[in-house]
Amino acid sequence: MNNKEFKDECDKLATLEAQTHTSWGRWFIDDGMLCTWVITPPLGIMPVNKLFRYDKSIDELKTNKDREVFLKLISDKEWLGLKGIRDLQRAFKYLRKGDSLVT
């Protein structure tokens, strides 16, 4: 499995987990946090491994600068593919509108 395939599979697995919430692909809001699951696909004989939930306070993403800094930071993660980045940008558009969610 090459790096792009690995990232794509991580995005796919995390998106499946996020579907229990109102979500944008792999990203969802839960209790004032923008969240995603970090899940690695099986490699060889290793099982699928849900490592942890990655959370970022919505209060820390209020300005364009805050969102740009977070996007740059998160883009470098080995478990986030292009789809995950696009999903995050969709979530940012929703947050910019000032919409609120009850989850």
N, C-alpha and C positions, 0 to 999 in steps of 0.2 A: 504494500500500500504506500503510494507516494504521499508527500506532504499535503497536496491539494485534496486528494481523496480522503485523507485522514481528517482534515478540517471540515470538509463537506459532510462526512459521516458524523462528526461531533455536532455540527449544526443540526443535522437531521434528528439525532437522538435527543438533543436538548429541546427541539421544537415539539417533538412528541410529548415530552414531559410538561411543557408549558401550556399545552392545550386544556388543562384543567382550570386555567385562569383566563380572563380577558387578556389577549396577548397579541403581539406583533412578532410572528414567527417564534423565535426562541426566547424573546424578552417579554416579561410580564410585570405587572405592578401588584405588590402585595404589602399591605400595611405601611404605606408611605415609602416603599423601596422599589426601585427598578431592579429586576432580578433576571437571572438566567441560571440554568443548570449547567454545570461543567461535567460532561459525561464523555468518556473515551470509548471508542468502539473496540470490539474484540480484536486482538492481534495474536495470531497463532492460537494457542490454547488458553489465552487469558480471557476471562469473562468480561462482559460489559461492566464498567466500573463507574458508578455515580460517585464522583469525588466530593463535590460540595455545591452549594448554591452560592452564586456570586451576587452580592447585593450592593447597590449604590443608592444612597438617600436621594430622593427626588429634590429635597431642599438644596442639595449640593449641585443641582443641574439646572438652576433657574436662568442663568445668562447664557448667551451664545458662547462666550469664552469658556464657561464651565463645561458646556457640552463638547466644545472642540478639544479641550484638554483631556476629557474622559475618553472621547473617541480615539484620540491619538494613543492614549495609554492602553486601551482595550484592543486596538488594532494589532498590537504586537503580541497578543496572547496566542500561543500555539493551538489552542482549542477553539478559536473563533475564525471561521472562514468568511468568504465574501458575502454569503447569504446572511450570516450573523451580523455583519457590519451593516448591511442594507436594512435588516430588521431593526437594528438599533437606531438607525437614522429615521425610520418610520415612527418608532416610539418617540423620538425627539420631536418630530413634527406634531404629534399629538400633544405632547407636554407643552410645546410652545404656544399652542392655542389656548392653554389654560384650562383645558377640559379636566374634569375630575372623574374619578372612578370609584365605585364602591365595590370592593372585592372581598 
